[in-house]
Amino acid sequence: MEDAHIALPNFVSDLSVFAIMDGHGGSEVAQYTKQYLPPIIKASPYISTRKWKELLATAFHIHDEEIAKDPA
């Protein structure tokens, strides 16, 4: 039940990003995530330090906060 996917092989320098949003939150959430999660990841200060656990944890928290604020 894939509603969206991200395939960015040259996201930044030597980093690629691949993800599948399975649609359990609905196709709207999957599409929203496809559009808005990559810029959050790219803006993270953890991307340059390659602290992947911290990067993903903070990116998903920020993304969750943005979804909660979005009136759509």
CYANA upper distance limits for C-alpha pairs under 8 A (distance plus 0.5 A):
  1 MET  CA     22 ASP  CA      5.91
  1 MET  CA     23 GLY  CA      6.73
  2 GLU  CA     20 ILE  CA      7.16
  2 GLU  CA     21 MET  CA      6.50
  2 GLU  CA     22 ASP  CA      4.89
  2 GLU  CA     23 GLY  CA      6.48
  3 ASP  CA     20 ILE  CA      8.45
  3 ASP  CA     21 MET  CA      6.55
  3 ASP  CA     22 ASP  CA      6.30
  3 ASP  CA     23 GLY  CA      5.70
  3 ASP  CA     26 GLY  CA      8.43
  3 ASP  CA     27 SER  CA      5.86
  3 ASP  CA     30 ALA  CA      6.42
  3 ASP  CA     31 GLN  CA      7.67
  4 ALA  CA     20 ILE  CA      6.65
  4 ALA  CA     21 MET  CA      5.73
  4 ALA  CA     22 ASP  CA      7.66
  4 ALA  CA     23 GLY  CA      8.13
  4 ALA  CA     27 SER  CA      8.06
  4 ALA  CA     30 ALA  CA      6.05
  4 ALA  CA     31 GLN  CA      6.33
  4 ALA  CA     34 LYS  CA      7.02
  5 HIS  CA     18 PHE  CA      7.94
  5 HIS  CA     19 ALA  CA      6.02
  5 HIS  CA     20 ILE  CA      4.86
  5 HIS  CA     21 MET  CA      6.30
  5 HIS  CA     34 LYS  CA      7.05
  6 ILE  CA     17 VAL  CA      7.50
  6 ILE  CA     18 PHE  CA      5.67
  6 ILE  CA     19 ALA  CA      5.46
  6 ILE  CA     20 ILE  CA      6.93
  6 ILE  CA     34 LYS  CA      6.61
  7 ALA  CA     16 SER  CA      8.38
  7 ALA  CA     17 VAL  CA      6.57
  7 ALA  CA     18 PHE  CA      5.13
  7 ALA  CA     19 ALA  CA      7.29
  8 LEU  CA     16 SER  CA      6.13
  8 LEU  CA     17 VAL  CA      5.58
  8 LEU  CA     18 PHE  CA      6.73
  9 PRO  CA     15 LEU  CA      7.84
  9 PRO  CA     16 SER  CA      4.90
  9 PRO  CA     17 VAL  CA      6.75
  9 PRO  CA     18 PHE  CA      8.09
 10 ASN  CA     14 ASP  CA      7.40
 10 ASN  CA     15 LEU  CA      6.79
 10 ASN  CA     16 SER  CA      5.82
 10 ASN  CA     17 VAL  CA      8.41
 11 PHE  CA     15 LEU  CA      6.21
 11 PHE  CA     16 SER  CA      5.57
 11 PHE  CA     17 VAL  CA      6.82
 12 VAL  CA     16 SER  CA      7.58
 12 VAL  CA     42 LYS  CA      8.24
 21 MET  CA     30 ALA  CA      5.79
 21 MET  CA     33 THR  CA      8.27
 21 MET  CA     34 LYS  CA      8.31
 22 ASP  CA     30 ALA  CA      7.70
 23 GLY  CA     27 SER  CA      5.71
 23 GLY  CA     29 VAL  CA      7.78
 23 GLY  CA     30 ALA  CA      6.21
 25 GLY  CA     29 VAL  CA      6.28
 25 GLY  CA     30 ALA  CA      7.60
 26 GLY  CA     30 ALA  CA      7.03
 27 SER  CA     31 GLN  CA      6.63
 28 GLU  CA     32 TYR  CA      6.55
 29 VAL  CA     33 THR  CA      6.53
 30 ALA  CA     34 LYS  CA      6.72
 31 GLN  CA     35 GLN  CA      6.89
 32 TYR  CA     36 TYR  CA      6.57
 33 THR  CA     37 LEU  CA      5.76
 33 THR  CA     63 HIS  CA      8.27
 34 LYS  CA     38 PRO  CA      7.72
 36 TYR  CA     40 ILE  CA      7.26
 36 TYR  CA     63 HIS  CA      8.04
 37 LEU  CA     41 ILE  CA      6.80
 37 LEU  CA     59 ALA  CA      7.79
 37 LEU  CA     60 PHE  CA      8.31
 37 LEU  CA     63 HIS  CA      6.92
 38 PRO  CA     42 LYS  CA      6.63
 39 PRO  CA     43 ALA  CA      6.61
 40 ILE  CA     44 SER  CA      6.89
 40 ILE  CA     59 ALA  CA      6.43
 40 ILE  CA     62 ILE  CA      8.08
 40 ILE  CA     63 HIS  CA      7.91
 41 ILE  CA     47 ILE  CA      7.88
 41 ILE  CA     55 LEU  CA      7.49
 41 ILE  CA     56 LEU  CA      7.97
 41 ILE  CA     59 ALA  CA      6.27
 42 LYS  CA     47 ILE  CA      7.41
 43 ALA  CA     47 ILE  CA      8.32
 44 SER  CA     55 LEU  CA      6.98
 44 SER  CA     59 ALA  CA      7.80
 45 PRO  CA     49 THR  CA      7.84
 45 PRO  CA     55 LEU  CA      8.28
 46 TYR  CA     50 ARG  CA      6.39
 46 TYR  CA     51 LYS  CA      5.91
 46 TYR  CA     52 TRP  CA      7.61
 46 TYR  CA     54 GLU  CA      7.23
 46 TYR  CA     55 LEU  CA      5.69
 47 ILE  CA     51 LYS  CA      7.25
 47 ILE  CA     52 TRP  CA      7.87
 47 ILE  CA     55 LEU  CA      7.07
 51 LYS  CA     55 LEU  CA      6.56
 52 TRP  CA     56 LEU  CA      6.55
 53 LYS  CA     57 ALA  CA      6.60
 54 GLU  CA     58 THR  CA      6.54
 55 LEU  CA     59 ALA  CA      6.44
 56 LEU  CA     60 PHE  CA      6.52
 57 ALA  CA     61 HIS  CA      6.80
 58 THR  CA     62 ILE  CA      6.60
 59 ALA  CA     63 HIS  CA      6.54
 60 PHE  CA     64 ASP  CA      6.52
 61 HIS  CA     65 GLU  CA      6.77
 62 ILE  CA     66 GLU  CA      6.75
 63 HIS  CA     67 ILE  CA      6.71
 64 ASP  CA     68 ALA  CA      6.78
 65 GLU  CA     69 LYS  CA      6.92
 66 GLU  CA     70 ASP  CA      6.66
